[in-house]
């Protein structure tokens, strides 16, 4: 029996799957929220949480491990500078997956994965200024009937 031995292969070979997941993790840490398929989000979650855990350690070894996985130096700086301190007192569970519906083209189930604490802030709706009602248009006086044609 191979219970609990597998992982999501995402229909890709090993190198392509690794590159896809590295891109997804880098983008998630950079933007703090991304929309992707549910399957990719579930495969992405453990890797993103591991990167945040490395950021919380804040050692040279942890920094080098994260740098070997992430694709962008500014994201590495953000991970160790702002994200890790934000989750310093949280013992895991740094991400949330929210299902958002189905993709229009092929019907793939989509999900929003975001870091806890970067929830969408709903903007307050401004009341629109109502235009002053224009007075009804004045009736146009009809032209006087012309004199009968001269014959």
VOKERO-74263 format. One line per 4 residues: number of its first residue (from 1); their letters; for each residue x, y, z of N, C-alpha, C, O, CB. Coordinates in pm, whole numbers. Glycine has a CB too. Example, Ala and Ser with C-alpha at 12.3 -4.5 7.8 and 13.67 -1.06 7.14 Angstrom:
1	AS	1319:-569:780:1230:-450:780:1320:-330:780:1424:-332:846:1131:-447:905 ~ 1285:-225:708:1367:-106:714:1290:3:787:1341:114:804:1408:-60:572
END
This chain:
1	XXXX	84:-117:0:0:0:0:89:124:0:192:128:66:-96:0:121 ~ 46:223:-75:123:346:-85:47:463:-25:53:574:-78:159:376:-230 ~ -21:438:81:-100:544:142:-11:658:188:94:636:249:-181:489:259 ~ -53:779:158:13:903:200:157:914:152:239:980:217:11:913:350
5	XXXX	189:853:40:325:857:-12:340:955:-127:452:992:-163:368:721:-56 ~ 230:998:-185:240:1075:-308:238:1224:-288:230:1273:-175:130:1038:-398 ~ 245:1294:-396:235:1439:-399:174:1474:-534:162:1388:-621:376:1510:-377 ~ 135:1597:-549:72:1640:-673:177:1659:-781:271:1737:-764:-8:1769:-652
9	XXXX	161:1589:-892:258:1599:-1000:223:1708:-1100:307:1746:-1182:270:1467:-1071 ~ 102:1758:-1095:58:1871:-1176:72:1848:-1326:75:1946:-1402:134:1992:-1137 ~ 80:1726:-1370:89:1697:-1513:218:1745:-1577:221:1775:-1696:-26:1759:-1584 ~ 324:1752:-1499:452:1803:-1548:564:1708:-1509:550:1629:-1415:479:1945:-1494
13	XXXX	675:1716:-1580:791:1638:-1537:857:1709:-1420:816:1819:-1384:892:1618:-1654 ~ 956:1648:-1361:1014:1698:-1236:1068:1840:-1248:1039:1924:-1163:1125:1606:-1191 ~ 1145:1867:-1353:1206:1999:-1368:1099:2107:-1389:1107:2216:-1332:1305:1999:-1485 ~ 1000:2076:-1471:894:2173:-1498:810:2198:-1373:773:2313:-1345:804:2124:-1614
17	XXXX	781:2095:-1299:703:2109:-1176:780:2193:-1074:722:2280:-1009:669:1970:-1117 ~ 908:2167:-1059:989:2244:-964:996:2391:-1004:985:2479:-919:1131:2187:-956 ~ 1013:2417:-1133:1018:2555:-1180:884:2625:-1159:880:2741:-1118:1057:2560:-1329 ~ 775:2556:-1186:641:2613:-1165:620:2650:-1019:574:2760:-989:532:2515:-1212
21	XXXX	654:2560:-930:633:2585:-787:726:2695:-735:686:2773:-649:655:2457:-708 ~ 848:2702:-786:938:2809:-745:883:2944:-789:888:3042:-714:1078:2788:-803 ~ 829:2950:-911:768:3074:-960:647:3113:-876:630:3229:-841:726:3059:-1106 ~ 563:3015:-843:444:3044:-763:480:3094:-623:420:3190:-574:357:2919:-752
25	XXXX	579:3030:-560:620:3073:-425:679:3214:-431:647:3297:-346:724:2974:-366 ~ 763:3240:-529:823:3372:-542:716:3479:-562:721:3585:-500:924:3375:-658 ~ 619:3450:-650:512:3547:-674:424:3566:-552:380:3678:-524:429:3503:-791 ~ 396:3458:-479:313:3471:-359:382:3558:-255:318:3645:-195:283:3332:-300
29	XXXX	510:3537:-233:581:3617:-133:598:3762:-178:603:3853:-95:718:3555:-104 ~ 605:3783:-309:621:3919:-361:489:3996:-352:487:4111:-306:670:3915:-506 ~ 380:3934:-395:251:4004:-404:160:3979:-285:64:4053:-264:180:3963:-528 ~ 188:3877:-208:113:3836:-88:-24:3777:-120:-94:3736:-28:96:3953:4
33	XXXX	-64:3772:-245:-188:3705:-285:-180:3675:-434:-143:3761:-514:-313:3794:-252 ~ -216:3553:-471:-221:3517:-611:-343:3429:-635:-393:3364:-543:-91:3445:-656 ~ -389:3427:-757:-499:3341:-797:-443:3233:-887:-374:3262:-985:-613:3422:-868 ~ -473:3109:-854:-424:2994:-931:-526:2882:-916:-631:2901:-855:-281:2949:-884
37	XXXX	-496:2765:-971:-589:2653:-955:-577:2598:-813:-477:2617:-745:-560:2542:-1061 ~ -681:2529:-771:-683:2474:-635:-570:2373:-618:-504:2372:-513:-820:2406:-606 ~ -546:2290:-717:-440:2189:-707:-303:2252:-692:-223:2208:-610:-442:2097:-830 ~ -275:2356:-770:-147:2425:-759:-135:2496:-624:-28:2499:-564:-128:2526:-873
41	XXXX	-245:2552:-577:-242:2621:-447:-211:2523:-335:-135:2555:-243:-378:2690:-420 ~ -268:2403:-343:-242:2302:-239:-98:2252:-245:-40:2219:-142:-339:2185:-254 ~ -40:2246:-365:99:2204:-377:193:2316:-335:304:2291:-288:129:2161:-522 ~ 149:2440:-352:230:2557:-321:239:2585:-172:343:2631:-123:175:2678:-392
45	XXXX	132:2558:-101:123:2596:41:239:2546:127:299:2627:197:-6:2544:98 ~ 274:2416:125:385:2372:213:518:2438:179:598:2464:269:401:2222:204 ~ 542:2465:52:669:2527:14:675:2672:60:779:2719:107:689:2519:-139 ~ 564:2744:47:561:2884:91:577:2892:242:647:2980:292:430:2952:47
49	XXXX	513:2802:313:524:2805:459:665:2768:504:714:2819:604:422:2709:523 ~ 731:2680:429:870:2646:463:961:2768:443:1052:2790:523:920:2528:377 ~ 936:2845:338:1017:2966:315:999:3066:429:1096:3128:473:979:3032:180 ~ 877:3081:477:853:3174:587:920:3123:715:973:3202:793:702:3193:610
53	XXXX	918:2992:735:986:2935:851:1136:2958:842:1200:2987:944:956:2784:861 ~ 1193:2947:723:1336:2978:706:1361:3125:738:1462:3159:799:1383:2945:562 ~ 1269:3212:696:1284:3354:726:1281:3382:875:1350:3471:923:1175:3433:657 ~ 1200:3306:947:1193:3326:1092:1321:3284:1163:1356:3339:1267:1075:3247:1150
57	XXXX	1393:3186:1106:1520:3144:1167:1625:3253:1157:1700:3277:1252:1572:3016:1101 ~ 1630:3319:1042:1720:3431:1018:1866:3400:1049:1933:3474:1121:1676:3549:1100 ~ 1913:3288:995:2055:3254:1004:2113:3260:863:2039:3267:765:2077:3113:1069 ~ 2243:3258:853:2306:3261:722:2268:3137:642:2243:3145:522:2460:3271:736
61	XXXX	2263:3022:708:2227:2898:640:2083:2904:588:2056:2863:476:2245:2778:735 ~ 1992:2955:670:1853:2966:628:1840:3064:512:1761:3042:419:1764:3011:746 ~ 1916:3172:517:1911:3271:409:1961:3210:278:1906:3238:171:1995:3395:445 ~ 2065:3129:286:2118:3066:164:2022:2960:111:2008:2944:-11:2255:3002:192
65	XXXX	1956:2887:200:1857:2788:155:1741:2858:84:1696:2811:-21:1805:2705:274 ~ 1693:2967:139:1584:3041:77:1629:3102:-56:1554:3102:-153:1533:3150:171 ~ 1751:3153:-61:1803:3213:-184:1817:3108:-294:1802:3140:-412:1938:3280:-158 ~ 1846:2985:-257:1858:2879:-356:1723:2842:-416:1717:2790:-528:1923:2755:-294
69	XXXX	1615:2868:-345:1482:2831:-393:1411:2948:-460:1351:2931:-566:1398:2778:-279 ~ 1417:3066:-399:1347:3182:-454:1421:3235:-577:1542:3218:-590:1334:3294:-348 ~ 1347:3298:-666:1404:3342:-793:1442:3489:-797:1499:3535:-896:1308:3314:-902 ~ 1411:3565:-692:1432:3708:-698:1495:3759:-568:1440:3737:-460:1299:3779:-724
73	XXXX	1609:3827:-577:1672:3883:-456:1584:3981:-380:1588:3980:-257:1799:3950:-494 ~ 1505:4067:-446:1419:4156:-367:1314:4080:-284:1276:4124:-176:1349:4254:-460 ~ 1268:3967:-336:1172:3886:-260:1241:3825:-138:1180:3815:-31:1110:3775:-350 ~ 1365:3783:-154:1441:3729:-42:1457:3835:67:1443:3806:186:1580:3680:-89
77	XXXX	1485:3958:25:1499:4068:120:1366:4095:191:1364:4120:311:1548:4195:49 ~ 1257:4090:116:1124:4111:175:1091:4000:274:1035:4025:381:1016:4119:64 ~ 1126:3876:238:1098:3762:325:1166:3779:460:1102:3761:564:1144:3631:259 ~ 1293:3812:460:1367:3823:586:1345:3958:655:1362:3969:776:1515:3802:562
81	XXXX	1307:4060:578:1292:4192:636:1153:4221:692:1141:4276:801:1325:4293:535 ~ 1047:4185:617:913:4222:661:822:4104:692:746:4107:789:848:4306:556 ~ 829:3999:610:736:3888:630:769:3805:754:679:3774:833:735:3798:508 ~ 894:3770:773:932:3688:887:900:3755:1021:844:3689:1109:1081:3655:881
85	XXXX	932:3884:1041:894:3947:1167:741:3952:1187:693:3947:1300:950:4088:1173 ~ 667:3962:1076:521:3967:1087:465:3836:1143:363:3836:1212:458:3997:950 ~ 531:3724:1111:484:3594:1156:568:3538:1271:562:3418:1297:483:3496:1041 ~ 645:3620:1338:740:3573:1440:672:3497:1552:727:3398:1600:815:3690:1497
89	XXXX	556:3540:1595:490:3474:1708:384:3374:1664:308:3324:1748:427:3577:1799 ~ 376:3345:1536:276:3251:1484:342:3117:1454:439:3113:1378:207:3308:1355 ~ 294:3007:1512:361:2877:1493:310:2800:1371:271:2684:1384:343:2792:1617 ~ 310:2862:1256:265:2793:1134:131:2846:1088:71:2931:1153:256:2642:1157
93	XXXX	85:2795:974:-43:2838:920:-36:2981:869:-116:3066:909:-151:2826:1024 ~ 61:3008:780:83:3144:733:-1:3178:610:-11:3295:573:228:3164:703 ~ -60:3077:547:-134:3101:423:-278:3054:438:-311:2974:525:-66:3031:305 ~ -362:3104:350:-503:3062:345:-541:3044:200:-506:3125:114:-597:3166:417
97	XXXX	-615:2937:172:-664:2910:38:-815:2932:38:-887:2873:118:-628:2765:-8 ~ -861:3016:-53:-1004:3046:-66:-1046:3011:-208:-989:3062:-304:-1035:3197:-32 ~ -1145:2925:-221:-1192:2888:-354:-1277:3002:-411:-1361:3059:-341:-1275:2755:-350 ~ -1253:3036:-537:-1320:3151:-595:-1408:3119:-716:-1466:3210:-775:-1219:3252:-634
101	XXXX	-1419:2994:-752:-1507:2961:-865:-1432:2884:-971:-1327:2825:-946:-1567:3087:-925 ~ -1489:2885:-1091:-1433:2809:-1200:-1384:2901:-1310:-1444:3005:-1338:-1535:2710:-1254 ~ -1273:2860:-1372:-1216:2937:-1481:-1309:2930:-1601:-1366:2825:-1630:-1074:2885:-1518 ~ -1323:3040:-1668:-1421:3048:-1774:-1383:2963:-1896:-1470:2903:-1959:-1438:3191:-1816
105	XXXX	-1256:2957:-1928:-1214:2887:-2050:-1232:2738:-2044:-1292:2679:-2134:-1071:2918:-2078 ~ -1180:2674:-1938:-1183:2528:-1933:-1253:2472:-1811:-1261:2350:-1795:-1045:2475:-1938 ~ -1304:2557:-1725:-1379:2509:-1609:-1290:2462:-1495:-1339:2395:-1404:-1468:2397:-1649 ~ -1161:2496:-1497:-1073:2459:-1387:-1110:2533:-1260:-1141:2652:-1265:-927:2486:-1423
109	XXXX	-1107:2464:-1146:-1145:2528:-1021:-1031:2619:-975:-917:2576:-963:-1179:2423:-912 ~ -1065:2745:-949:-966:2845:-914:-969:2874:-764:-1071:2856:-698:-989:2974:-993 ~ -855:2920:-713:-844:2953:-571:-756:3075:-556:-666:3100:-636:-787:2833:-490 ~ -783:3150:-452:-700:3263:-412:-619:3215:-294:-675:3173:-193:-787:3392:-378
113	XXXX	-488:3222:-304:-403:3187:-190:-335:3316:-146:-278:3388:-228:-297:3074:-227 ~ -342:3344:-17:-284:3468:33:-223:3446:169:-257:3351:240:-389:3580:38 ~ -132:3535:204:-69:3530:335:-165:3588:437:-234:3686:410:65:3607:335 ~ -169:3528:554:-254:3578:661:-208:3720:695:-88:3747:705:-249:3484:788
117	XXXX	-302:3808:713:-269:3947:744:-267:4036:622:-247:4157:635:-136:3953:812 ~ -286:3978:504:-292:4061:383:-431:4050:320:-445:4051:198:-183:4019:280 ~ -533:4040:406:-669:4026:356:-708:4149:277:-657:4259:299:-766:4002:471 ~ -798:4129:187:-845:4238:103:-923:4337:188:-1015:4299:260:-932:4186:-13
121	XXXX	-886:4461:179:-956:4565:254:-1063:4623:163:-1033:4675:55:-857:4676:304 ~ -1185:4614:206:-1295:4664:125:-1300:4816:134:-1304:4873:243:-1428:4602:170 ~ -1300:4878:20:-1305:5024:18:-1448:5069:43:-1544:5006:0:-1252:5079:-116 ~ -1458:5179:114:-1591:5233:138:-1643:5296:10:-1569:5362:-63:-1588:5336:254
125	XXXX	-1770:5274:-15:-1828:5331:-135:-1860:5478:-110:-1919:5514:-8:-1956:5253:-177 ~ -1819:5559:-203:-1849:5701:-193:-1986:5724:-255:-2021:5664:-357:-1740:5789:-264 ~ -2060:5810:-191:-2190:5840:-247:-2170:5928:-369:-2096:6026:-367:-2282:5909:-143 ~ -2238:5892:-474:-2227:5969:-597:-2307:6097:-582:-2415:6099:-523:-2275:5887:-719
129	XXXX	-2251:6203:-636:-2324:6328:-634:-2439:6317:-733:-2421:6282:-849:-2232:6450:-667 ~ -2555:6348:-684:-2669:6343:-774:-2673:6471:-856:-2652:6581:-806:-2802:6325:-695 ~ -2698:6451:-979:-2709:6567:-1067:-2841:6637:-1037:-2942:6574:-1006:-2701:6526:-1217 ~ -2837:6768:-1046:-2961:6841:-1028:-3052:6805:-1144:-3011:6801:-1260:-2936:6997:-1020
133	XXXX	-3176:6781:-1109:-3267:6744:-1216:-3287:6866:-1305:-3319:6975:-1259:-3402:6693:-1161 ~ -3268:6843:-1431:-3286:6951:-1527:-3435:6978:-1542:-3516:6885:-1544:-3221:6916:-1665 ~ -3470:7104:-1553:-3613:7132:-1573:-3658:7072:-1705:-3579:7060:-1799:-3641:7285:-1570 ~ -3784:7035:-1712:-3829:6975:-1837:-3811:7074:-1952:-3822:7194:-1931:-3978:6931:-1827
137	XXXX	-3783:7025:-2069:-3758:7116:-2181:-3885:7196:-2214:-3997:7146:-2208:-3711:7038:-2306 ~ -3860:7322:-2247:-3973:7408:-2281:-4029:7365:-2416:-3955:7327:-2506:-3930:7558:-2284 ~ -4162:7371:-2429:-4220:7332:-2558:-4174:7429:-2667:-4168:7550:-2646:-4375:7329:-2550 ~ -4144:7375:-2779:-4099:7455:-2892:-4223:7509:-2963:-4310:7432:-3001:-4008:7371:-2991
141	XXXX	-4232:7642:-2980:-4350:7694:-3048:-4351:7647:-3192:-4249:7649:-3262:-4355:7849:-3042 ~ -4467:7605:-3234:-4477:7556:-3371:-4473:7675:-3467:-4521:7784:-3436:-4607:7474:-3391 ~ -4416:7652:-3580:-4405:7760:-3679:-4545:7794:-3730:-4630:7706:-3745:-4312:7718:-3798 ~ -4567:7922:-3756:-4698:7964:-3807:-4719:7904:-3945:-4626:7899:-4026:-4710:8119:-3812
145	XXXX	-4840:7860:-3971:-4861:7803:-4105:-4837:7911:-4211:-4881:8025:-4197:-5006:7744:-4118 ~ -4769:7872:-4313:-4737:7967:-4418:-4863:8002:-4496:-4959:7925:-4501:-4629:7912:-4513 ~ -4858:8117:-4554:-4974:8160:-4632:-4994:8063:-4748:-4899:8003:-4799:-4956:8305:-4685 ~ -5114:8050:-4785:-5146:7957:-4893:-5062:7990:-5015:-5033:8107:-5043:-5296:7962:-4928
149	XXX	-5025:7891:-5083:-4941:7910:-5202:-5012:8002:-5301:-5133:7994:-5321:-4907:7773:-5268 ~ -4935:8085:-5360:-4994:8174:-5460:-5001:8100:-5590:-4903:8041:-5636:-4912:8304:-5476 ~ -5117:8103:-5648:-5134:8037:-5775:-5167:8135:-5882:-5185:8096:-5997:-5239:7934:-5768
END
